[in-house]
Amino acid sequence: MKILVCIKQVPDSAQIRVHPVTNTIMRQGVPTIINPYDLFSLEEALRLRDKFGGEVTVLTMGPPMAADSLRKALAIGADRAVLLTDRFFAGADTLATTYALAQAIRKIQQTWGELDIVFTGKQTIDGDTAQVGPGVAKRLDLLQLTYVAKIEECDPEKREIVIERRAEGGVQVLKTKLPCLVAMLEGTNEVRRGTINDSLRAARAEIVTWSAKDAEIEDLSKCGLKGSPTIVKKVFAPKARTERAAFVEPGVTANDSAEAVLAAIFKRHPSLEEDMTKLVSGF
C-alpha cells in the first residue's frame, strides 16, 4: 500500500503566550512539536504498512525548520519525508493550505505512484478548524472519512476499507472504496517510539524539499496571504477569574451531598432555581 500522512509542526500549546500589548501570539522561544492528532494518523498508517506492505510518506508545509518534525516522523518509522516550503506559502489560511497541499500530493503521486490512503489528524492544536483534511479530500476528489476512531478492516485487493467513526449520539460503522482520505481522532492508538535503526536512518535521510515551482504550483495567487480570504482581526488571552471556587460541606449520603451542592448553586443564582423548576414541571 502507498500511504501519505499530512503532518504539521505546531507550537507547544502548553507554552504559548499572548503579548499583553499587541494581543498577538508570542512564538519566539516556544518549542515546536508534531501536531498530536497527526501522530495518531501516522501510527495508523504505519500499522497498515506493517500488515500489508508498502510505504508511508509524510508531507508537511511550513518553514525550513519544519524539517525537524519530518525527521521525527522518520524516526518513528515513516519511509519518506517531503517538505513543501516557499515564501509564497507564508500566511496561508486553510483554503490556501489545502490548495498547496493538494498540488503537492498530485506531484507525489506523479513521482512515486498513486496513493491508496491519505491520512490527516482531525485538526491542529494551533488552528482548531478541522478544515484541512476535508479540504484536501475535496480538491483531490477523494472519498473522506472524518472523526475516525478505529479502522475495522482494510482490503487492498478489494479496494475497500471499513472504519468506525464517532458521531453525535453514537458510533457509525462505514465502508468505502479506496483511495480515500482518513482524518483520525485523538487517543485512537498508542504511538510507537521507533527503533534505533529508524532513528539512525532518520538522521541520515534526505528530506525531499520542494518549492512552489518544484511542486508544479502554477497559480501562486491561490497561495499564502494572497489566496487567503480569512482575516484574523484580533487574538487575546481571556481575563483571569477573580472569583474563587466555593467549598460545600459534604453530607452523610450522596443525596445529602447533591442537595447541599444544589442549595449552594441556587443561593448564588436565585433565578436558576426558578428556571429549572419550570423546566421540570413542563411549563
DOZA-829895 format. One record per residue (C-alpha): residue number from 0; x, y, z. Coordinates in steps of 0.02 Angstrom, whole numbers, plus 50000, padded with zeros to 5 digits. Layout:
// DOZA-829895
(NUM,(X,Y,Z));
...
This chain:
// DOZA-829895
(0,(50000,50000,50000));
(1,(50054,50177,49965));
(2,(50001,50291,50107));
(3,(50029,50476,50136));
(4,(50015,50564,50304));
(5,(49997,50753,50314));
(6,(50078,50821,50472));
(7,(50105,50996,50539));
(8,(50236,51071,50652));
(9,(50147,51174,50785));
(10,(50198,51274,50938));
(11,(50184,51179,51102));
(12,(50016,51241,51162));
(13,(50067,51219,51344));
(14,(50196,51358,51323));
(15,(50106,51482,51209));
(16,(50093,51659,51274));
(17,(49995,51810,51211));
(18,(50081,51980,51205));
(19,(49994,52094,51332));
(20,(50001,52247,51218));
(21,(49986,52185,51039));
(22,(49873,52035,51082));
(23,(49972,51927,50961));
(24,(50040,51752,50994));
(25,(50221,51757,51052));
(26,(50308,51617,50957));
(27,(50486,51665,50995));
(28,(50565,51542,51115));
(29,(50415,51425,51108));
(30,(50466,51245,51065));
(31,(50380,51159,50919));
(32,(50307,50984,50911));
(33,(50216,50874,50786));
(34,(50031,50909,50797));
(35,(49970,50772,50918));
(36,(49820,50724,50810));
(37,(49938,50690,50665));
(38,(50039,50567,50768));
(39,(49887,50454,50786));
(40,(49864,50460,50598));
(41,(50048,50417,50571));
(42,(50035,50268,50687));
(43,(49881,50204,50598));
(44,(49969,50222,50430));
(45,(50120,50126,50494));
(46,(50009,49986,50558));
(47,(49930,49965,50386));
(48,(50102,49965,50304));
(49,(50165,49835,50427));
(50,(50014,49725,50390));
(51,(50001,49742,50201));
(52,(50173,49806,50150));
(53,(50209,49963,50051));
(54,(50274,50132,50106));
(55,(50223,50282,50209));
(56,(50264,50458,50152));
(57,(50246,50608,50268));
(58,(50211,50781,50199));
(59,(50213,50950,50283));
(60,(50202,51130,50227));
(61,(50300,51258,50326));
(62,(50466,51349,50350));
(63,(50631,51257,50331));
(64,(50633,51220,50518));
(65,(50481,51106,50491));
(66,(50608,50977,50429));
(67,(50638,50937,50613));
(68,(50462,50868,50630));
(69,(50484,50767,50471));
(70,(50641,50687,50542));
(71,(50544,50643,50700));
(72,(50413,50559,50590));
(73,(50551,50463,50500));
(74,(50621,50410,50669));
(75,(50450,50341,50716));
(76,(50450,50235,50558));
(77,(50396,50333,50404));
(78,(50486,50289,50242));
(79,(50495,50457,50154));
(80,(50475,50641,50200));
(81,(50427,50788,50090));
(82,(50440,50969,50146));
(83,(50340,51099,50049));
(84,(50420,51266,50087));
(85,(50418,51432,49997));
(86,(50393,51614,50043));
(87,(50236,51611,49935));
(88,(50152,51498,50065));
(89,(50175,51620,50210));
(90,(50016,51674,50298));
(91,(49908,51539,50218));
(92,(49737,51504,50292));
(93,(49651,51335,50273));
(94,(49591,51373,50096));
(95,(49764,51416,50032));
(96,(49843,51275,50132));
(97,(49730,51142,50055));
(98,(49768,51209,49882));
(99,(49957,51196,49906));
(100,(49946,51025,49991));
(101,(49833,50955,49857));
(102,(49953,51011,49721));
(103,(50099,50934,49815));
(104,(50004,50770,49836));
(105,(49972,50764,49649));
(106,(50158,50788,49621));
(107,(50197,50649,49746));
(108,(50081,50531,49652));
(109,(50164,50575,49488));
(110,(50335,50542,49564));
(111,(50308,50386,49671));
(112,(50142,50313,49615));
(113,(49957,50327,49655));
(114,(49908,50333,49838));
(115,(49787,50214,49923));
(116,(49752,50318,50079));
(117,(49789,50496,50134));
(118,(49790,50519,50323));
(119,(49769,50680,50420));
(120,(49734,50720,50601));
(121,(49560,50779,50647));
(122,(49627,50955,50673));
(123,(49780,51051,50731));
(124,(49804,51120,50905));
(125,(49852,51293,50841));
(126,(49709,51322,50719));
(127,(49574,51200,50782));
(128,(49474,51219,50620));
(129,(49468,51036,50565));
(130,(49454,51102,50387));
(131,(49617,51049,50306));
(132,(49581,50862,50294));
(133,(49409,50882,50212));
(134,(49477,51024,50104));
(135,(49616,50916,50034));
(136,(49493,50775,50002));
(137,(49378,50892,49907));
(138,(49519,50961,49798));
(139,(49583,50786,49758));
(140,(49408,50715,49734));
(141,(49437,50584,49869));
(142,(49306,50499,49975));
(143,(49329,50566,50151));
(144,(49307,50483,50320));
(145,(49316,50605,50466));
(146,(49317,50584,50656));
(147,(49382,50407,50632));
(148,(49408,50314,50796));
(149,(49458,50144,50727));
(150,(49498,50056,50564));
(151,(49398,49895,50573));
(152,(49453,49817,50408));
(153,(49558,49860,50257));
(154,(49567,49754,50100));
(155,(49688,49822,49970));
(156,(49638,49688,49844));
(157,(49452,49727,49854));
(158,(49497,49912,49870));
(159,(49386,49930,50024));
(160,(49404,50000,50199));
(161,(49287,49988,50349));
(162,(49302,50115,50488));
(163,(49218,50164,50649));
(164,(49185,50349,50673));
(165,(49113,50449,50816));
(166,(48954,50544,50780));
(167,(48825,50639,50879));
(168,(48726,50516,50981));
(169,(48832,50363,50945));
(170,(48954,50275,50831));
(171,(48945,50245,50644));
(172,(49024,50100,50550));
(173,(49058,50147,50370));
(174,(49129,50056,50219));
(175,(49201,50145,50069));
(176,(49314,50118,49921));
(177,(49497,50160,49907));
(178,(49577,50283,49877));
(179,(49509,50391,50018));
(180,(49559,50517,50150));
(181,(49550,50470,50334));
(182,(49553,50601,50473));
(183,(49593,50517,50639));
(184,(49533,50564,50812));
(185,(49646,50581,50962));
(186,(49681,50434,51078));
(187,(49640,50305,50946));
(188,(49802,50207,50965));
(189,(49968,50205,51054));
(190,(50102,50292,50953));
(191,(50260,50188,50938));
(192,(50430,50253,50990));
(193,(50525,50192,50837));
(194,(50679,50083,50833));
(195,(50862,50130,50845));
(196,(50882,50087,50662));
(197,(50739,50206,50619));
(198,(50822,50345,50720));
(199,(50989,50318,50632));
(200,(50903,50313,50463));
(201,(50808,50473,50503));
(202,(50969,50563,50549));
(203,(51046,50518,50381));
(204,(50891,50533,50274));
(205,(50870,50664,50140));
(206,(50716,50771,50164));
(207,(50638,50799,49993));
(208,(50616,50988,49989));
(209,(50500,51067,49861));
(210,(50468,51248,49821));
(211,(50308,51304,49737));
(212,(50395,51281,49570));
(213,(50457,51107,49615));
(214,(50280,51055,49664));
(215,(50218,51125,49498));
(216,(50103,51250,49582));
(217,(50063,51370,49441));
(218,(49933,51487,49515));
(219,(50026,51574,49656));
(220,(49878,51692,49683));
(221,(49794,51547,49774));
(222,(49939,51527,49896));
(223,(49988,51616,50056));
(224,(49909,51781,50104));
(225,(49851,51816,49926));
(226,(49747,51658,49922));
(227,(49681,51676,50100));
(228,(49512,51760,50121));
(229,(49517,51732,50309));
(230,(49575,51879,50413));
(231,(49619,51865,50598));
(232,(49564,52031,50669));
(233,(49617,52003,50848));
(234,(49693,51873,50964));
(235,(49676,51894,51151));
(236,(49700,51797,51311));
(237,(49545,51776,51422));
(238,(49549,51875,51582));
(239,(49591,51778,51738));
(240,(49442,51748,51851));
(241,(49448,51831,52021));
(242,(49303,51730,52091));
(243,(49359,51582,52194));
(244,(49280,51411,52199));
(245,(49157,51385,52342));
(246,(49177,51241,52464));
(247,(49021,51140,52503));
(248,(49021,51030,52657));
(249,(48980,50852,52602));
(250,(48829,50766,52676));
(251,(48812,50595,52756));
(252,(48742,50516,52598));
(253,(48761,50550,52414));
(254,(48587,50627,52409));
(255,(48630,50743,52553));
(256,(48788,50800,52461));
(257,(48691,50829,52300));
(258,(48560,50932,52391));
(259,(48696,51035,52475));
(260,(48779,51072,52307));
(261,(48613,51121,52228));
(262,(48571,51233,52375));
(263,(48739,51322,52359));
(264,(48713,51346,52172));
(265,(48536,51414,52192));
(266,(48595,51531,52328));
(267,(48720,51609,52206));
(268,(48598,51607,52060));
(269,(48420,51628,52126));
(270,(48341,51638,51953));
(271,(48416,51470,51905));
(272,(48306,51377,52031));
(273,(48150,51455,51959));
(274,(48203,51414,51780));
(275,(48241,51233,51823));
(276,(48077,51213,51916));
(277,(47981,51274,51763));
(278,(48081,51158,51651));
(279,(48047,51005,51759));
(280,(47863,51045,51781));
(281,(47842,51068,51593));
(282,(47779,51248,51599));
